[in-house]
Amino acid sequence: MSDSAEGGPAGDGDGTRAVRAGLPEAVKNEPTLPGPVFAAHFHLPGEVGGPYTYGRDENPTWTLLERAVGELEAPGQDGAAGQDRVETLVFASGMAAVSSVLFSLLRAGDTAVLPADGYQALPLVRAQLEAYGIEVRTAPTGQDAQLDVLDGAKLLWLETPSNPGLDVCDVRRLVEAAHARGARVAVDNTLATPLGQRPLELGADFAVASGTKQLTGHGDVLLGYVVGRDAEAMAAVRRWRKIVGAIPGPMEAWLAHRSIATLQLRVDRQCATAQTLAEALLRRPEVTGLRYPGLPGDPSHEIASRQMRRYGCVVSFTLPTRARAERFLDALRLVDDATSFGGVRSTAERRGRWGGDAVPEGFIRFSVGAEDPEDLVADVYRALDASAR
């Protein structure tokens, strides 16, 4: 794992950046983080102008959140002049952010390359793209298999680590290959978070994520974002957001910004406990297919240790049968049987119940929360024992 987690291009450490991210200049007797601005319209006398005109286009609460996310995904670069200026746009959900990049940049006759093992909603996206006359090719994330289907593509979509399989691809290698062929590259950075991986520093054109997960971390906000450095491409993404109206509410945006202040504390605790849990699961004979990029024996560890700064809060593994997996989940005391991941309360689920992931019936995606690691491991061991009966 890179030691750059202790500091970055902006000079400050991750915790300092997270606590200060996106805050406005201090004003005497005003709050450090202004409250949410609820406004459908703004005073607009005379000619149209100024930063805020209509609530579907801009909102001061979004502005501060977008600045915060940009400072984390590309520290020291946000606000730079010219073509390389980093721009951030927030959306109503992660899928709204994903859709904005794919549907704003691709046209009939274009080709997109998607991961074959990515997020569960991607097959729905593929069907819609194909309905619009866009060719879609897929290949697994592991072993950089998407390299083999890049020729002629306009956009390469990466998801690393992949959800739920936790495979990792070499972002720099794939970006170089894609750019050499004239393709743009977007990286879904949801599982890594900007504290675990910075796609723009690895050469990608876009970093896209669901802020619903670890970025906000409390399981109470739906949010997405896109960060990019190409002004023309980001203008198209912004136009798509305006057309579709996939905007976050001001309260959601404010809650997200408030939550970012504790991001480094949560991420460090959750990643450390995930490592502890993964190591503990190595000792359980009924557990197979254990995946966590932080394990030295994991197939993704070598590349993850070079390009990631933290390994994430998700551990995946397989129990012998569907029934065993369901008994295990029922027996857990400290873990909610729920979908999504990244929250301060641990969650786990049998992913096969959704029908959209190519995983065994006993496959478990486990999202590690902020509980004491000893308590969490003890609860998992007790549930494994109970599920064997």
N, C-alpha and C positions, 0 to 999 in steps of 0.2 A: 504494500500500500504506500502510495506517495506520501512523503512527509510534508507536502505543501498544505496539508490540513491546518498546519499551525500558522499559516499566513498566506497571503496571495498578492497578486499584482497591485492591489490598492494599498498594501502595506499593513493592513489590520488583519487580525485573526478572524476566523469564522464567527466566533461568538460576538465579537465586537461589531462586525458587519451586520449580523442578524439583529442585534439589539437596536442598532442605529439606522437600519435600512429604510430608505424612503422617507425619513422624517423631514418635515419642512424646517426652514430657519426658525429659530426660537423667537417668539414674540412675547413680551412681558404680559403676564396674567392670562395667557392663553394656554390650552392644554398642549402637551408635547406631541400627541397624536390627535389631531382634530377629529371630532365625531363624524359619523356618516352624514353625507349631504343627500337629503331626499328632495329631488327636484326633477320634474318632467321637462320643465323649460326654465330659461334664465332671462333676466331683463336684457332686451336686445333692441334698443332704440336705434333708428337710422339704418345705416348700411350693416350688412352681416360682417362680423369680425370678432376677434377675441377667441380665447381658448374654449369657451363653453357657450353653446348655442341651444342644444337640444339634448335631452336625457338619453336618447338612444346612441348618440355619437360620443359624448364625453361626460365625465363626472369628476369633480375634484377628488372624491374618495378613490376612484379608480386610478387617478393620476399618481397619488402617493403610493398605492399598492404596486402599480406598474414600475415605478421608480425603484421600489424595494426589490421586486423580483429581478429586475435588470441588474441591480447592483450585486445580487447573489450569483446569477447565472454568468455574468461577465464583469467581474469587479475591475474597476479602473478603466472600463471601456465605455460605459453608458454615457451618452451625451457627447462623445467625440464627434468631430466634424466630418462631413463628407460621406462617401458611400459606405464607410465602415461604421457609421454611427449605429449603435445597438438600440433597437426599439422593442418595447414590450407591449403586448396587448392582452388584456384579461377577458375571460369569457364566462358564460354561465355554467359550464361544465368542462371536464376534460375532453369529452367527445365533441363538444362544440369547437374546442381549440383544434383538435385533430382534423375535423371536417373542414375548418376554415383554410388550412394549408392545402389539403388535397383538392378540394373543390374550387378553390380560387386560382390554382396554378395549372390545373390539368384541363385539357380540352379533348374533344373527340379526335381520335387518331393518335393521341399520346400514349406513352407506356409508363406505368408505375411499377416499382418493385416493392413488395410488402413482405414482412416476415410470415412464414407459414405457421409459426408457433407464437404469434403475438397475442395481444389482448383479445378477449372473447368477442368484442364487437367488430373486429376487423373483417371477418367474413361478411357481415352486413354491409360494411363500407365497400368491400370488393364487389359485391353484387350491384350496388348502386353505381359505382364507377363503370362497371361493364355495361350497365343499362344506358349510360351516357356515351358509349362508344369508346371507352378508354380501355386499353389492354392492361391487364394486371397479371404480373408474374409473381410467384412466391417461392421462397426457399427458407430453410431453417436458419435461425440465428447462429447456432453453433458452427464452428470451423469456418466462419465467414462465407457460408455457402451462397449468400446473395451475390457474391462476385461473379458466379457462373451465369447469372441471368441479367447482367447489367447492360449489355450492348443495346443501344437504341433507346434506353430509358430516359425519361425527362426528370423523374423524381425517384429517389431511393429513400425508403422509409425504414429506419432502424428502431429496434426496441431492445435496449440492453441495460441491465439484465432483462431477459424476457419474462413475461408474466403468463403462466405461473411457473415455467420450467427452470428459470434462473440461468439460462445460457447467456454467455457474454460474447460479443463480437469485437473485433479490433476496429474501433471507429476511425482512427487515422488511416488505416490501410484502405478501408472501404470508401472513405471520403476522397482519398487521392485517386482511387480507381474511378469513382463516379465523376469527379470533376474532370478527369482526363477524357471522359466520354461526353462531357457537356451536361451532366445531370446535377441537379441540386440534391442536397441531403438534409433530411429532417430526422432528428433523434428524439424518440419518446424517452424523456428523462424522469418519468414518474417514480419508478422504483428507487432510483439512485438518489434523487433530489439534487439540487445544485450544490449541496455540501458534500455529496458523494462523487459527483461527476459533472464536468462542464463541457458539454458538447461543442460549444462555439470555440473553446480553446483547442479542441481536438480537430477543428477545421469544418465542422458542420455549418450549414446555412441557417438552420432553425433548431432551437431547443423547444420542445413541446411537452407539456405535462398536465396531468390532472392534479390540481391543487387540493382536490378533495381528500387526498391521501396524506402523506406525511408532512407536506408543506404546512397544512393547517392543523392536522394531527389530533383533532378531537371528535371526529365522526359527526360533525354538525353543520358542515358547509359543503356545498357543491360549487366547484370552481375549476377553471382551466386557464392556461396561458400559453402564448407563443412569444418567443424571443428570437429576433433575427437581426442580421446586420445588412441585408440587401434592401435598400430603400424602395426599389420598385416592387419587389416581392412582398414586402411588408405593407405597402400601399394596397396591394391586391387583397391581402388578408384583412386589412382594416375595412376595405370596401365590402368584403363578404360579411363581416360582422354587422355592418350597417344594414345590408340588404336583409339578412336573416334575422337580425335583432337578437342574437344569442348573447345577451349582455348580463353581467352579474348585477344583482341588487346591491344598493349601497351598503346595506347592513352586512351582507355576505362579504363584500370587499373589505369593509372595516374589520370584521372578525378575522379575516385572513391576515390582514396586516398586523393586527394585534398578536396573532398566533406566531408570526414569523419571529418575534422577539425571543421566543423560547426554542426556536428551531434547533440550534446547535446543542442545547441541553438535552432535548428530546432525542435527537438523532444519535448523539454519542451514547446515551444510555441504552437506547433500543438496539443499536448495532452491537454494543458490547454484550448485551444479554442474548442477542441472536447468535453471536459467536459461542457463548457459553452453552446455549441450548443445543446448537448443532453438534458441538463436541460431546455433549451428554448423550445425544441420540446415536452417536457412533457406537455407543456401548450397548445398544439394545438390539438383540438379534432379530426381533420381529420387524424392525425398520429396514426397509430397502430403498434404493434409489434416492438416498439422502443428497440434497443439493443445498449448498450455501457457498457463495464465491470466496468467503473468508477461510474456508477449510483448505489447508495445503494440498490435500488429495483431490479436491474438486476439479473436474475437467476445465472449469473456467478460471481457476485461481491465477494461473500465470498471467493471462492477459488482464484480468481484473486488477491484479496487484500493480500493473503498470499504468493503467488509465483511470482507475477509481481511487478516490481518496477515503472512502468509507464503503463498506460492502452491503449496506442495506439492512432492513429489519425483517425481511421475509426469509423463512426457511421452508423448504418443501421436502416431502418424503412420502413413501407409500407403505401402507399396512396391507396385510395379506389378502383381505377381502373387503368388500363393501360393508358387510355387516360388522366386521371388526372395526373399521373406520368410524362407523356410526356409533358403535358402543363407546369408542374412545372419546368422540366428541361429546356424547351425553354425560360421560363421567368427569369431564373437566369442571373444576370449580372456579378457577380464576380466568377462564378464557370463554369469550362469547362465541357461539356458533353463528357467524355472520359473514357476509361477503365484504369486499373492500379490504384495505390494509393501511397500515401506517399510523393508526391511532394509538393514544397513550394506554388504552385498554386492549390487551391482547385479544385477537380474534383468530379463529381457525375454521376451515370448512372443507368438506369433501367436494373438490372442484367438479367431479363427474356429474354432480346433481344438476348442473346447468346444461350439460349436453353439448357445449361449444368448444371444449378443450380436448385435445387428443391425449388424454391421460388415463392411467389405470383406474378402475372403480374405487380402489382404496387410496387414491392419491389425496394427500392433505396439503393445503397451502396454509401455513401458519405465520401470522403476522405478530411479531413480538412487540409488546407494549412496554410500559415503564414500571411494571411491577418489580419487586426485588427478585433478582435472578435466582436465588436459592429457592424462593417460594414457587416461582414459575416452573423450574425444573422438577421440584418435588411434586407439583400438581400434575405435570405431564407424566412422570414416572408412575404415579398412583393411578392415573387414568389408563395408562398402557397395561398395568397389571390387572385392573378391573375389567378391561375390555377383553382379556384373554379367557375369562370365565364363561 
